[in-house]
Amino acid sequence: MAKLTKTQTIAAVAEAADISKAQAKAALEAVASLAYDNAKDGFTIPGVGKVSVRQTKARKMVMRFGPNEGKEIDVPAKTKLKFTFLKAAKEEILG
């Protein structure tokens, strides 16, 4: 199956929910906005998965290739965005 475009996704949601494409677009944009605003606290998209923010620790790393091979460098702490699929979604997708 080919990759769905934004327009195709909106059309599919509109058809499945029996609403107009404008309403489907507004609903999808509302879900995206909620995910952006609530990701720090963890936001669950029902039936799909959870969006969350993770902190990584500062660490030291030994370079394994390139001109700095063998040298130890400092990797700073950073904030990452994580998406975790729900168990039911994994089973449906992977079989």
Buried (B, 14 or more C-beta within 10 A) or exposed (E): EEEEEEEEEBBEBBEEEEBEEEBBBEBBEEBEEEBEEEBEEEBBBEEEBBBBEEEEEEEEEEEEEEEEEEEEEEEEEEEEEEEEBBEEBEEEEEE
